Amino acid sequence: MEFLDLPQLLSAAGTVRLPGSKSISNRVLLLAALAEGETEVRDLLASDDTERMLEALQTLGVGVTHLGGEAWKIAGCGGRFPVRQAELFLGNAGTAFRPLTAALALAGGDYVLKGVARMHERPIGDLVDGLRQLGADVTYLGNDGYPPLQLKPATIRPGGAVKVRGDVSSQFLTGLLMALPLTGETVTVEVVGELISKPYIEITLATMARFGVVVERDGWQRFTVKAGSRYLSPGTVYVEGDASSASYFLALGAIGGGPLRVEGVGADSIQGDVKFAEALAQMGAIIETGPNWMSARAPQGGLVAVDLDCNHIPDAAMTLATAALFARGTTTLRNIASWRVKETDRIAAMATELRKLGAEVEEGADYIKVTPAAIRPAAIDTYDDHRMAMCFSLAAFATPLRINDPKCVAKTFPDYFERFAAVTRAAPVIAIDGPSASGKGTVAGRVAAALGFAYLDSGALYRLTALAAQRANVAWDDEAGVAAIAAGLDVVFTGEDIRLAGALVGDAIRTEDISAGASKVAALPAVRAALLFRQRAFNTAPGLVGDGRDMGSVVFPQAPLKVFLTATAEARAERRHKQLIEKGFSANLPDLLADLQQRDARDSQRSVAPLRQEADARLLETTHLTIEQAVKQVLDWYAEASFH
């Protein structure tokens, strides 16, 4: 599985231009296809969801032309798709699947709609029931109430009312409303129960109006589309920036200092998720808005917990759950039952991953409560859900963390993590690599002490893992067991001291037995992967100095300062000889020299992370330098790297 490791963040500030709204993008594409005339769509979101919609429209015979960048031309078919029989694969794109189900059920053709396994677990029965009330011929090809579906020509029943539940997904009502002009009849939709996600219905009504269809409404319970309604191209449509995506960056500003400004959505937006800014303000964030922008700054005293009904911002509310990690008190998010039928069961997923980080979490059928605690590094699973990945990136302000399957953000925000990196400042790393006995450990430890940074002796981690496994009675060939130990090593490096679970173990990890164990566990891929994460988890505020043989090449390739510290083999052998003699051990200088030369050859020729000076690393030759001189040189280079 692919992953992205995030260091602990120090601050966030800057400006982000948002990608187009997913909800608006797919609504506009479908209505442009159903309209009379050609429509030029500008600022369209480039994502998995919109790709599935564009592919579907092309399969249905709609003229689709890419004009370059985020601009497309859609040749409307006037409510009758040229292709009358087709099978469509729509992935996990709910904003494509639900509206297309409704439109195709009333379009007079024979169609099959499929998706990924998760889409086949997302309920659609209430939408199908509504369509059947109109005379649609819909067959479940799998489990009743769920995709895949077969749609055959409908026998439209004149007039009357259609009833649809409002408490599962607003996309059902959206799909029905957008499809009703295809009936040619006057139809009233009655919402049964409370309508959730009302702002998304506002988006639907506003988009339909742009294409010439005005829906009459009686509050949130009755919606009527008159006979003879038809979609007409408005010529050019600009897609607003995605308000749900704005939530991540506003939260970044509120947690990381700010100011952080998002452009593309603001006070004039038709999207309900802009109300997220109000919720963030209730937590104490300093919010400013303009017609097409919003910004957030952290309050002086930090964020405070809130108790909110989130019915109006179901997607953006997820961001509040991770922002709660930085708020005083217990944050309660209510009326979020719709989370359970999204790309994943978001209440369960959010609770599971927040607990990994150390938070106290209570979940119910339609609520979640989050109480911050001591936050610890964790590998966050994303459940093929773009919002899980983006929400949990905020936790990096508390701890280094791993985001599994980060590319799932392609559903709505393909370059999210690039934008994220551009407006955040991470705890810096000084990576010091070099051959054995070059003095890199001594230099690294002293540089760390001078800067007040954490220190990582990477070479010792495999020995520590072997020792910890031995003490836990886990066999060295138990890959899963040792990997679990490696991921959670309680290790502290302070100068020359190495502590495991609070106890000094500097001598214990140097025994022949533990050396042999280190070699065995180092050969296990799962252990190496776990230790990579554990090494990166040392990258905490205010910064880290790490030494090893692959610090700059593998562990911290983005380190602002990389140093390759070396000396002649003869000089290193003499240093090692002196150390051993001072500790009371017998040592033979020629043997030490031969051993170092052999290790240099092995380390430089190994297939995995060979010892080498990276192209962007500074060479520090210490044969004729004192430790103090070497330390000063590294500190001088760091000052240059930090401020220039």
Summary of the structure (lengths in Angstrom):
residues: 644
radius of gyration: 29.7
end to end distance: 36.9
largest distance: 100.1
contacts: 2325
relative contact order: 0.09
helix: 41%
strand: 24%
